Amino acid sequence: MRVLFLTRADAFRNPGGDTVQLEKLAEELRKRGHSVVVGTGVRFREPERLDVVHIFNMQRPGETAAQVKRARAFRLAISPIYAHTGAFERNGRSPGRRFLAKLSPDTLIELGKQLRRVIAGVGELESLTPLLTNTPRRLRRWILQRCDAVIPNSRWEASCLEALVDPSERRRFVVVPNGVDTDLLNRGQSAGAFRTRYQVREDRFVLCVARFDERKNNLRLIQAAKITNIPCILIGRAAPLHRGYFEQCLREAQNSRVRIIAEHLSQEELAGAYRASWVHALPSWLETPGLSSLEAGLFGANVVAGECPAVREYLADDAGYCQPGDVRDIAAVLLRAIEADRNSRQLDSTIANAFSWSKIASLQQQVYEGLLSHHESRDQ
């Protein structure tokens, strides 16, 4: 098969979990003999011959709608990586953003965010056009209607998406979980290499690998670590529209046992951090399920996550769950995780057996094959 992967314009400049998902799926599909070309944004280059276009991420509906419009001549699949953000918008945003959200309609908010991305050089002008004539909800519905396969990462994400379309359209939904690179167990860096590079002396510490973004809840994690006096290391850079939030995190971490490594580390380098950590904490407002949680669990770290149905689908009772808006609850769950034996719930074997990228790529290939056979039968 010849597949074009499409993702957001800044996916490789500001990489996130969606970037890892795309890269690992491409790697596994190429091992199976398929041709995978990667394009970004709206100004992507179309290969001469193509079977399927697979779009990743629907969080920026203007950009995704513009991509769908350009690629509409091909068979379309989408991994929306989408969730309702109501609780986050009400409780997780800074006071200023909550105030603006109450005063402004969704269309204006989304248009403003995308305009800021364009001005910052991480978005394209073409991504603004769909937002000038449609609400974000109508755009998401339009996108889902025009994709031949919709591939949520969890049943919970599927339920969020189903609310946007008619019941007859839900038959195109196929849940394919996120994956983890089990090969990192063999090629990743050692715990000692990470400890030496960053002069980490604590035997037990909490790690958080995530961009700095209000949704990731980095600030409350820092506050919880300070309450408990638990050593905590946060690895990640500021999201493009969250510089102010990042600066707030830096100020909060001063004069404490919290360290911020504001760098993008390779997967091999992160392996050393996961091996060295006792606990990995990602108290996000929403995740599907957070690739760094899967990766850390693969290396035996105890996992703490924000309460979210999608995370429970993946980790069940093998993780500790906290209320994202409650600093003291986050602190209490951190304490239990740091005091427990490392890998006390054998989460590493669960993740390795259920969520390897090889297994996920096989499921993804079946979706493409179904698309092609359906179109062939329809054309005859």
C-alpha positions as CSV (number, residue, x, y, z in Angstrom):
1,M,0.0,0.0,0.0
2,R,1.0,3.6,-0.6
3,V,0.0,5.8,2.4
4,L,0.3,9.5,3.1
5,F,0.4,10.5,6.8
6,L,-0.7,14.0,7.5
7,T,-0.2,15.9,10.7
8,R,-0.2,19.4,12.2
9,A,2.2,22.0,10.7
10,D,4.5,22.1,13.8
11,A,4.4,18.4,14.7
12,F,8.2,18.0,14.3
13,R,9.1,21.5,15.5
14,N,7.0,21.0,18.7
15,P,6.8,17.2,18.9
16,G,4.2,15.5,21.1
17,G,2.5,12.2,21.6
18,D,0.8,12.5,18.2
19,T,4.3,12.9,16.6
20,V,5.5,9.7,18.3
21,Q,2.3,7.8,17.2
22,L,2.8,8.8,13.6
23,E,6.5,8.0,13.5
24,K,6.2,4.6,15.1
25,L,3.3,3.6,13.0
26,A,5.2,4.7,9.8
27,E,8.2,2.7,11.0
28,E,6.2,-0.5,11.6
29,L,4.2,-0.2,8.3
30,R,7.4,0.2,6.3
31,K,8.8,-3.0,7.9
32,R,5.8,-4.7,6.4
33,G,6.7,-3.4,2.9
34,H,4.2,-0.5,2.7
35,S,5.2,3.0,1.4
36,V,4.6,5.7,3.9
37,V,5.2,9.4,3.1
38,V,4.7,12.1,5.8
39,G,3.3,15.5,5.2
40,T,2.6,18.4,7.6
41,G,0.1,21.2,7.6
42,V,-2.0,22.2,4.6
43,R,0.8,22.8,2.1
44,F,1.8,19.2,1.9
45,R,3.2,17.6,-1.2
46,E,1.0,14.8,-2.7
47,P,2.8,11.7,-3.9
48,E,2.1,10.7,-7.5
49,R,0.5,7.4,-6.5
50,L,-1.5,7.0,-3.4
51,D,-4.0,4.5,-1.8
52,V,-4.8,6.0,1.6
53,V,-4.4,9.4,3.3
54,H,-4.2,9.1,7.1
55,I,-4.7,12.3,9.1
56,F,-3.5,12.6,12.7
57,N,-5.1,14.9,15.2
58,M,-8.4,16.8,15.1
59,Q,-7.6,19.2,17.9
60,R,-7.1,22.1,15.5
61,P,-10.3,21.8,13.4
62,G,-9.5,24.6,11.0
63,E,-6.2,23.0,10.0
64,T,-7.7,19.5,9.8
65,A,-10.6,20.7,7.7
66,A,-8.2,22.3,5.3
67,Q,-6.2,19.0,5.0
68,V,-9.4,17.0,4.4
69,K,-10.5,19.4,1.7
70,R,-7.1,19.1,-0.1
71,A,-7.1,15.3,0.2
72,R,-10.8,14.6,-0.5
73,A,-10.0,12.8,-3.8
74,F,-8.4,9.9,-1.8
75,R,-9.6,7.3,0.7
76,L,-9.4,9.1,4.0
77,A,-8.7,7.8,7.5
78,I,-8.3,9.9,10.6
79,S,-6.9,9.3,14.1
80,P,-8.7,12.3,15.8
81,I,-6.8,12.1,19.2
82,Y,-9.8,14.1,20.4
83,A,-11.6,14.5,23.7
84,H,-14.2,16.8,25.2
85,T,-12.4,19.6,27.1
86,G,-15.3,20.9,29.1
87,A,-14.0,20.1,32.6
88,F,-10.5,21.4,31.6
89,E,-11.9,24.6,30.2
90,R,-14.0,25.2,33.4
91,N,-11.4,24.2,36.0
92,G,-7.9,23.7,34.5
93,R,-7.4,27.0,32.6
94,S,-5.8,30.1,34.2
95,P,-8.3,32.6,35.6
96,G,-7.7,35.0,32.7
97,R,-8.4,32.3,30.1
98,R,-11.5,31.1,31.9
99,F,-12.8,34.7,32.0
100,L,-12.2,35.1,28.2
101,A,-13.8,31.7,27.5
102,K,-17.0,32.8,29.3
103,L,-17.2,36.0,27.2
104,S,-16.2,34.6,23.8
105,P,-18.0,32.1,21.6
106,D,-16.2,28.9,20.7
107,T,-15.6,30.0,17.1
108,L,-13.9,33.2,18.2
109,I,-11.7,31.3,20.7
110,E,-10.6,28.7,18.2
111,L,-10.0,31.4,15.5
112,G,-7.9,33.4,18.0
113,K,-5.8,30.3,19.0
114,Q,-5.1,29.4,15.4
115,L,-4.3,33.0,14.5
116,R,-1.8,33.1,17.3
117,R,-0.2,29.9,15.9
118,V,0.0,31.5,12.4
119,I,1.7,34.6,13.9
120,A,4.1,32.4,15.9
121,G,5.1,30.6,12.7
122,V,3.6,27.2,13.7
123,G,0.4,27.4,11.7
124,E,-0.5,28.3,8.1
125,L,-2.9,31.0,6.8
126,E,-5.0,28.4,4.9
127,S,-5.9,26.8,8.3
128,L,-7.9,30.0,9.2
129,T,-10.3,29.9,6.3
130,P,-12.6,27.1,7.5
131,L,-12.9,28.9,10.9
132,L,-14.3,32.0,9.2
133,T,-17.5,30.3,8.1
134,N,-18.1,27.4,10.5
135,T,-18.1,26.7,14.2
136,P,-15.5,24.2,15.6
137,R,-18.3,21.7,16.3
138,R,-19.6,21.9,12.7
139,L,-16.1,21.6,11.3
140,R,-15.4,18.4,13.4
141,R,-18.7,16.9,12.3
142,W,-17.9,17.8,8.6
143,I,-14.4,16.2,9.0
144,L,-15.8,13.0,10.5
145,Q,-18.4,12.7,7.8
146,R,-15.8,12.9,5.0
147,C,-13.4,10.3,6.4
148,D,-13.9,6.7,5.3
149,A,-12.5,5.4,8.6
150,V,-12.4,7.1,12.0
151,I,-9.8,5.6,14.3
152,P,-10.1,6.6,18.0
153,N,-7.5,5.5,20.5
154,S,-10.0,4.3,23.1
155,R,-13.7,3.4,23.5
156,W,-14.1,6.6,25.5
157,E,-12.7,8.7,22.7
158,A,-15.1,6.9,20.3
159,S,-18.0,7.8,22.6
160,C,-17.0,11.5,22.4
161,L,-16.8,11.4,18.7
162,E,-20.1,9.5,18.2
163,A,-21.9,12.4,19.8
164,L,-20.8,14.5,16.8
165,V,-22.2,12.3,14.0
166,D,-25.5,10.5,13.1
167,P,-25.8,6.9,14.4
168,S,-25.6,5.5,10.8
169,E,-22.1,7.0,10.5
170,R,-20.7,5.3,13.5
171,R,-20.1,2.0,11.6
172,R,-16.9,3.7,10.2
173,F,-15.4,3.9,13.7
174,V,-12.6,1.4,14.6
175,V,-10.8,1.6,17.9
176,V,-7.0,1.1,17.6
177,P,-5.1,1.7,20.8
178,N,-1.9,3.7,21.1
179,G,1.3,1.8,21.3
180,V,4.7,1.8,22.9
181,D,8.2,1.1,21.5
182,T,9.2,-2.2,23.3
183,D,12.5,-2.2,21.4
184,L,13.6,0.7,23.6
185,L,14.1,-1.9,26.3
186,N,17.1,-3.1,24.3
187,R,18.5,0.1,22.8
188,G,17.6,2.9,25.2
189,Q,20.1,4.6,27.5
190,S,20.9,3.4,31.0
191,A,19.6,4.9,34.2
192,G,23.2,5.6,35.1
193,A,23.7,7.7,31.9
194,F,20.7,9.8,32.8
195,R,21.8,10.2,36.4
196,T,25.3,11.2,35.4
197,R,24.3,13.7,32.7
198,Y,21.8,15.5,35.0
199,Q,23.6,14.9,38.3
200,V,20.6,13.1,39.8
201,R,21.5,11.7,43.2
202,E,18.1,10.9,44.7
203,D,17.3,7.1,44.8
204,R,13.6,7.7,44.5
205,F,12.2,10.6,42.5
206,V,9.0,11.4,40.5
207,L,9.4,12.0,36.7
208,C,7.1,13.8,34.4
209,V,7.7,13.8,30.6
210,A,5.3,16.2,29.0
211,R,5.2,19.6,27.3
212,F,4.4,22.5,29.5
213,D,0.7,23.1,28.8
214,E,-2.2,23.9,31.1
215,R,-3.9,20.6,30.0
216,K,-0.9,18.6,31.2
217,N,-1.3,20.2,34.6
218,N,2.5,20.6,35.2
219,L,2.0,23.5,37.7
220,R,-0.2,21.5,40.1
221,L,2.2,18.6,39.9
222,I,5.0,20.9,41.0
223,Q,2.9,22.2,43.9
224,A,2.0,18.7,45.0
225,A,5.7,17.7,45.0
226,K,6.5,20.7,47.1
227,I,3.9,19.8,49.6
228,T,5.3,16.3,50.1
229,N,9.0,17.4,49.6
230,I,9.3,14.6,47.0
231,P,12.1,15.1,44.5
232,C,10.5,15.7,41.1
233,I,12.0,16.1,37.6
234,L,9.9,17.5,34.8
235,I,11.2,17.1,31.2
236,G,9.7,19.1,28.4
237,R,9.5,22.4,26.6
238,A,6.8,25.0,26.6
239,A,3.9,24.5,24.2
240,P,3.8,27.3,21.6
241,L,0.9,29.1,23.2
242,H,1.8,28.4,26.8
243,R,5.0,30.4,27.4
244,G,3.4,32.3,30.3
245,Y,2.3,29.1,31.9
246,F,5.9,27.7,31.6
247,E,7.3,30.8,33.2
248,Q,4.9,30.3,36.1
249,C,6.1,26.7,36.5
250,L,9.7,27.9,36.6
251,R,8.9,30.4,39.4
252,E,7.0,27.8,41.4
253,A,9.8,25.3,41.1
254,Q,12.4,27.7,42.6
255,N,13.9,26.9,46.0
256,S,12.4,23.4,46.0
257,R,13.3,19.8,45.2
258,V,11.7,20.2,41.8
259,R,13.9,20.4,38.7
260,I,12.8,21.4,35.2
261,I,14.8,20.1,32.2
262,A,13.4,22.3,29.4
263,E,14.7,20.2,26.6
264,H,13.4,17.8,24.0
265,L,15.1,14.4,24.6
266,S,15.2,11.6,22.1
267,Q,13.3,8.3,22.9
268,E,16.7,6.7,23.7
269,E,17.6,9.4,26.1
270,L,14.1,9.3,27.7
271,A,14.6,5.5,28.3
272,G,17.4,6.4,30.8
273,A,15.1,8.8,32.6
274,Y,12.3,6.2,32.8
275,R,14.7,3.6,34.1
276,A,16.0,5.9,36.8
277,S,12.7,7.1,38.0
278,W,10.6,5.5,40.7
279,V,7.3,7.1,39.7
280,H,6.1,8.8,36.5
281,A,3.3,11.3,37.1
282,L,1.1,12.8,34.4
283,P,-1.9,14.4,36.3
284,S,-3.5,15.7,33.1
285,W,-7.0,16.9,32.7
286,L,-7.5,14.5,29.8
287,E,-5.3,12.0,28.0
288,T,-5.8,9.1,25.4
289,P,-3.9,7.8,27.5
290,G,-0.5,9.7,27.5
291,L,2.3,8.0,25.7
292,S,4.8,8.9,28.4
293,S,2.7,7.0,30.9
294,L,2.9,3.9,28.8
295,E,6.6,4.3,28.2
296,A,7.4,4.8,31.8
297,G,5.3,1.8,32.8
298,L,7.1,-0.3,30.3
299,F,10.3,0.5,32.1
300,G,8.9,-0.4,35.5
301,A,8.1,3.0,37.0
302,N,4.9,3.3,39.1
303,V,2.4,5.4,37.2
304,V,0.3,8.2,38.5
305,A,-2.3,9.7,36.1
306,G,-5.1,12.2,36.2
307,E,-8.5,10.6,36.5
308,C,-9.7,10.0,32.9
309,P,-11.8,7.1,31.5
310,A,-9.4,6.6,28.6
311,V,-6.4,6.1,30.9
312,R,-8.3,3.5,32.9
313,E,-9.1,1.6,29.7
314,Y,-5.3,1.1,29.2
315,L,-4.0,0.9,32.8
316,A,-7.0,-0.4,34.7
317,D,-6.1,-0.8,38.4
318,D,-2.4,-0.9,37.7
319,A,-1.9,2.9,38.1
320,G,-2.6,5.5,40.8
321,Y,-5.3,8.0,39.9
322,C,-5.7,11.6,41.1
323,Q,-8.1,14.5,40.7
324,P,-6.3,17.0,38.4
325,G,-7.8,20.0,40.1
326,D,-6.9,19.0,43.7
327,V,-3.2,19.5,44.6
328,R,-3.5,17.7,47.9
329,D,-5.1,14.7,46.2
330,I,-2.2,14.6,43.7
331,A,0.2,14.9,46.6
332,A,-1.4,11.9,48.4
333,V,-1.3,9.7,45.3
334,L,2.4,10.6,44.7
335,L,3.2,9.7,48.3
336,R,1.6,6.3,47.9
337,A,3.4,5.6,44.6
338,I,6.8,6.7,45.9
339,E,6.5,4.6,49.1
340,A,5.4,1.4,47.2
341,D,7.8,-1.1,45.7
342,R,8.9,-0.1,42.2
343,N,6.8,-1.9,39.5
344,S,4.7,-3.3,42.3
345,R,1.8,-4.0,39.9
346,Q,3.9,-5.6,37.1
347,L,2.6,-2.9,34.7
348,D,5.7,-3.4,32.5
349,S,4.6,-6.9,31.3
350,T,1.0,-5.7,30.8
351,I,2.1,-2.9,28.5
352,A,4.6,-5.0,26.6
353,N,2.1,-7.7,25.9
354,A,-0.9,-5.5,25.0
355,F,0.5,-2.3,23.4
356,S,3.6,-3.0,21.3
357,W,3.7,-0.9,18.1
358,S,4.0,-4.1,16.1
359,K,0.6,-5.3,17.4
360,I,-0.9,-1.8,16.8
361,A,0.5,-1.6,13.3
362,S,-1.2,-4.9,12.4
363,L,-4.5,-3.5,13.6
364,Q,-3.9,-0.4,11.6
365,Q,-3.1,-2.4,8.5
366,Q,-6.4,-4.2,8.8
367,V,-8.2,-0.9,8.7
368,Y,-6.5,0.2,5.5
369,E,-7.2,-3.2,3.9
370,G,-10.8,-2.9,4.8
371,L,-10.9,0.6,3.2
372,L,-9.4,-0.7,0.0
373,S,-11.5,-3.8,-0.3
374,H,-14.7,-1.7,0.4
375,H,-13.8,0.8,-2.3
376,E,-12.9,-2.0,-4.8
377,S,-16.2,-3.8,-4.2
378,R,-18.1,-0.6,-4.5
379,D,-16.4,0.3,-7.8
380,Q,-17.3,-3.1,-9.4
